[in-house]
Amino acid sequence: MAHLDGKPVTTDDVLPLALTGYGHFTTMRADADHRIRGLALHLDRLVRDCGTVWGAALDTGRVRQFVRQALAGQRGPCVVRVTVYDPAVAVGHPAAADQPQVLVTVRPAGAMPPPPLRARSVPYERDLPQVKHCGLFGALHVRRAAQLAGFDDALFVGLDGHVSEGATWNVGFIDDAGTVVWPQAPVLPGITMKLLQQQVEHRITPLTLARAKGMRAAFATNTSIGVRALTGIDDAPLAVEDPVLSTLHEAYLSIPGEEP
């Protein structure tokens, strides 16, 4: 069941969010013991984005309380989404909404890592990429188009020709020397990406699409999937059985979770 500020949510509560799509969120994978990797970073994101989107402060103690409440009685790994929005928001005058509330939803988590994916490159840049906001239409539209074309997902390429991120994931690469390479571009500062950067040596550099396709291997990261290999980009194949991919996966799983 979904809860808004700790109370069961009603249709009237979420209708403004459905009609405007104005809000921000974070998604966290909770293990069977309800511990969450990178929880402090998720809370930092919510505080930062709340200031950007709403011009308001966010009480992380209350967020923790709501997450604990949502996880109570849950068995097995699950995905917790915390969405921050104001039920008073309206299309005509969004500036009048400045009292955000906390919506918490829970769903079962899938296997980690999921099977490798094949990405289709698309020219696309997200609005306000540094914020994990609810404006997902563009990203889901290009994901749908990629899937209809026979791919699994979309990989974004900016107007400058540089690779940035996936529809709902960060992307990383492994070069011929076995070094982990992250694109330097306007991207969402993903929590899984940050955790991996703390664990594994890497470099960050601009990557053209041609250079990205020439890498030894590539992978997608987000909280729900951990580290997921890419089988290819467009018609360029990539290795999915690479020792560095295994190292990244093991490094991520070794990170201890935090209690909400």
C-alpha positions as CSV (number, residue, x, y, z in Angstrom):
1,M,0.0,0.0,0.0
2,A,1.1,3.6,-0.7
3,H,1.4,6.1,2.1
4,L,1.5,9.9,2.0
5,D,3.1,11.4,5.0
6,G,2.6,8.1,6.8
7,K,-1.1,7.7,6.0
8,P,-2.8,5.5,3.4
9,V,-3.0,7.4,0.2
10,T,-6.3,8.3,-1.5
11,T,-7.0,8.9,-5.2
12,D,-7.5,12.6,-4.5
13,D,-4.1,12.7,-2.9
14,V,-2.2,11.5,-5.9
15,L,-4.4,13.0,-8.7
16,P,-2.4,16.2,-8.8
17,L,0.8,14.3,-9.2
18,A,-0.7,12.2,-12.0
19,L,-2.1,15.3,-13.8
20,T,1.1,17.5,-13.5
21,G,4.0,15.1,-13.1
22,Y,5.6,17.8,-11.0
23,G,7.7,16.3,-8.2
24,H,11.0,14.5,-7.5
25,F,11.9,11.1,-6.1
26,T,14.5,8.6,-5.3
27,T,14.3,4.8,-5.7
28,M,16.1,2.5,-3.2
29,R,16.6,-1.2,-3.2
30,A,16.1,-2.7,0.3
31,D,17.6,-6.2,0.9
32,A,15.7,-8.9,2.7
33,D,17.0,-7.4,6.1
34,H,15.6,-4.0,5.0
35,R,19.0,-2.5,4.8
36,I,19.6,-0.1,2.0
37,R,23.0,0.6,0.3
38,G,23.7,4.3,0.0
39,L,20.8,5.3,2.1
40,A,22.5,8.5,3.3
41,L,23.2,9.4,-0.3
42,H,19.5,8.9,-1.2
43,L,18.5,11.2,1.7
44,D,21.0,13.8,0.6
45,R,19.5,13.7,-2.9
46,L,16.0,14.2,-1.6
47,V,17.1,17.2,0.5
48,R,19.0,18.7,-2.4
49,D,16.3,18.2,-5.0
50,C,13.6,19.4,-2.6
51,G,15.4,22.7,-2.4
52,T,15.6,22.9,-6.1
53,V,12.1,21.8,-7.0
54,W,10.1,23.2,-4.1
55,G,12.4,25.7,-2.4
56,A,11.7,23.9,0.8
57,A,13.5,21.9,3.5
58,L,13.0,18.2,4.0
59,D,13.1,16.4,7.3
60,T,15.1,13.2,6.7
61,G,14.1,11.8,10.0
62,R,10.5,11.8,8.9
63,V,11.5,10.2,5.6
64,R,13.3,7.4,7.5
65,Q,10.2,6.9,9.6
66,F,8.0,6.6,6.6
67,V,10.4,4.2,4.9
68,R,10.5,2.0,8.0
69,Q,6.7,2.0,8.1
70,A,6.5,1.0,4.4
71,L,9.0,-1.9,4.9
72,A,7.3,-3.3,8.0
73,G,6.1,-6.8,7.1
74,Q,7.8,-6.9,3.7
75,R,9.6,-10.1,2.9
76,G,12.4,-10.5,0.4
77,P,14.2,-7.7,-1.4
78,C,12.0,-4.8,-2.5
79,V,12.2,-1.5,-4.2
80,V,11.1,1.6,-2.2
81,R,10.3,4.8,-4.0
82,V,10.1,8.0,-2.1
83,T,8.3,10.7,-4.1
84,V,8.2,14.3,-2.8
85,Y,5.3,16.4,-4.2
86,D,2.6,18.9,-3.1
87,P,-1.0,17.8,-3.5
88,A,-1.8,21.4,-4.0
89,V,0.2,21.7,-7.2
90,A,-1.6,22.9,-10.3
91,V,-0.6,23.4,-13.9
92,G,-1.7,27.0,-14.0
93,H,0.2,28.2,-11.0
94,P,2.8,25.8,-9.7
95,A,4.5,28.5,-7.7
96,A,1.6,28.4,-5.2
97,A,2.7,24.9,-4.1
98,D,5.4,25.0,-1.5
99,Q,4.4,22.4,1.1
100,P,5.7,19.1,-0.3
101,Q,4.7,15.8,1.2
102,V,6.3,12.4,1.2
103,L,4.7,9.5,-0.8
104,V,6.3,6.1,-0.2
105,T,5.5,3.1,-2.4
106,V,7.0,-0.4,-2.3
107,R,7.2,-3.1,-5.0
108,P,9.1,-6.5,-5.2
109,A,12.6,-6.3,-6.4
110,G,13.8,-8.3,-9.4
111,A,16.9,-10.5,-9.7
112,M,20.2,-8.7,-9.5
113,P,21.9,-8.3,-11.9
114,P,19.2,-8.7,-14.6
115,P,20.2,-10.1,-18.1
116,P,22.5,-7.9,-20.3
117,L,20.7,-5.3,-22.4
118,R,21.3,-4.0,-25.9
119,A,21.0,-0.2,-26.2
120,R,19.9,2.0,-29.1
121,S,21.6,5.4,-29.2
122,V,19.2,8.3,-29.4
123,P,19.8,12.1,-29.5
124,Y,18.2,13.2,-26.3
125,E,18.9,15.4,-23.2
126,R,16.8,15.3,-20.1
127,D,15.3,18.5,-18.5
128,L,17.3,19.5,-15.4
129,P,19.4,16.3,-15.5
130,Q,20.9,16.9,-12.1
131,V,17.5,16.3,-10.5
132,K,15.7,13.0,-10.3
133,H,12.4,14.4,-11.2
134,C,9.0,12.9,-12.2
135,G,9.2,14.3,-15.7
136,L,9.8,10.9,-17.4
137,F,7.7,11.3,-20.6
138,G,10.7,12.0,-22.9
139,A,12.9,9.3,-21.5
140,L,10.1,6.7,-21.6
141,H,9.1,7.7,-25.1
142,V,12.6,7.1,-26.5
143,R,12.8,3.9,-24.5
144,R,9.5,2.7,-26.0
145,A,10.8,3.6,-29.5
146,A,14.0,1.6,-28.9
147,Q,12.0,-1.4,-27.7
148,L,9.7,-1.3,-30.7
149,A,12.9,-1.3,-32.9
150,G,14.1,-4.5,-31.2
151,F,16.4,-3.0,-28.6
152,D,16.1,-3.2,-24.8
153,D,16.6,0.4,-23.9
154,A,17.8,3.8,-25.1
155,L,21.2,5.4,-24.6
156,F,21.3,9.2,-24.7
157,V,23.6,11.2,-26.9
158,G,23.7,15.0,-26.3
159,L,23.7,17.7,-28.9
160,D,27.5,17.8,-28.7
161,G,27.7,14.2,-29.8
162,H,28.8,12.9,-26.4
163,V,27.2,9.9,-24.6
164,S,25.5,10.8,-21.3
165,E,23.2,8.3,-19.7
166,G,20.4,5.8,-20.2
167,A,16.7,6.3,-19.9
168,T,16.7,5.5,-16.2
169,W,20.3,4.5,-15.6
170,N,23.9,5.7,-15.6
171,V,26.3,4.2,-18.1
172,G,29.9,3.2,-17.6
173,F,32.5,1.7,-19.8
174,I,35.6,-0.5,-19.6
175,D,38.5,0.5,-22.0
176,D,41.1,-1.8,-23.5
177,A,43.3,-1.3,-20.5
178,G,40.6,-2.5,-18.1
179,T,40.0,1.0,-16.7
180,V,36.4,2.0,-15.7
181,V,35.4,5.1,-17.6
182,W,32.4,7.3,-16.9
183,P,31.1,9.8,-19.4
184,Q,31.6,13.5,-18.6
185,A,28.3,15.0,-19.4
186,P,25.1,16.5,-17.8
187,V,23.8,13.4,-16.1
188,L,21.8,12.4,-13.1
189,P,24.3,11.9,-10.2
190,G,23.2,8.3,-9.7
191,I,23.6,6.7,-6.2
192,T,24.9,3.4,-7.5
193,M,27.4,5.2,-9.7
194,K,28.6,7.2,-6.8
195,L,29.0,4.1,-4.6
196,L,31.0,2.4,-7.3
197,Q,33.2,5.4,-7.8
198,Q,34.1,5.2,-4.1
199,Q,35.0,1.5,-4.5
200,V,36.8,1.2,-7.8
201,E,39.5,3.3,-9.6
202,H,38.0,5.1,-12.6
203,R,38.3,8.2,-14.8
204,I,35.7,10.6,-16.1
205,T,36.0,11.9,-19.6
206,P,33.9,13.1,-22.5
207,L,33.0,10.1,-24.8
208,T,31.8,10.4,-28.3
209,L,29.3,7.7,-29.5
210,A,32.0,6.2,-31.8
211,R,34.5,6.0,-28.8
212,A,31.8,4.5,-26.6
213,K,31.1,1.8,-29.2
214,G,34.8,1.0,-29.4
215,M,35.1,0.2,-25.7
216,R,35.8,-3.3,-24.4
217,A,32.6,-3.5,-22.3
218,A,29.9,-1.3,-21.0
219,F,27.4,-1.5,-18.1
220,A,24.3,0.2,-16.8
221,T,23.9,1.1,-13.1
222,N,21.0,2.1,-10.9
223,T,19.7,1.0,-7.5
224,S,17.3,-1.5,-8.8
225,I,19.7,-3.4,-11.1
226,G,23.1,-2.8,-9.5
227,V,25.6,-3.4,-12.4
228,R,24.0,-4.7,-15.6
229,A,26.2,-5.5,-18.7
230,L,25.4,-4.1,-22.1
231,T,25.6,-6.6,-25.0
232,G,26.0,-3.8,-27.5
233,I,25.2,-0.2,-28.7
234,D,23.4,0.0,-32.0
235,D,25.2,-2.6,-34.2
236,A,28.4,-2.6,-32.2
237,P,28.8,-5.6,-29.9
238,L,30.3,-5.4,-26.4
239,A,31.7,-8.1,-24.2
240,V,29.4,-9.3,-21.4
241,E,31.9,-11.8,-19.8
242,D,34.5,-9.4,-18.6
243,P,36.5,-9.7,-15.3
244,V,36.1,-6.0,-14.6
245,L,32.3,-6.4,-14.8
246,S,32.5,-9.1,-12.2
247,T,34.7,-6.9,-10.0
248,L,32.2,-4.1,-10.2
249,H,29.3,-6.4,-9.4
250,E,31.1,-7.9,-6.4
251,A,32.2,-4.5,-5.2
252,Y,28.7,-3.2,-5.2
253,L,27.3,-6.2,-3.3
254,S,30.1,-5.9,-0.7
255,I,28.9,-2.4,0.3
256,P,27.0,-2.7,3.6
257,G,23.5,-1.5,3.8
258,E,22.2,1.1,6.2
259,E,19.1,0.8,8.4
260,P,16.3,3.3,7.6
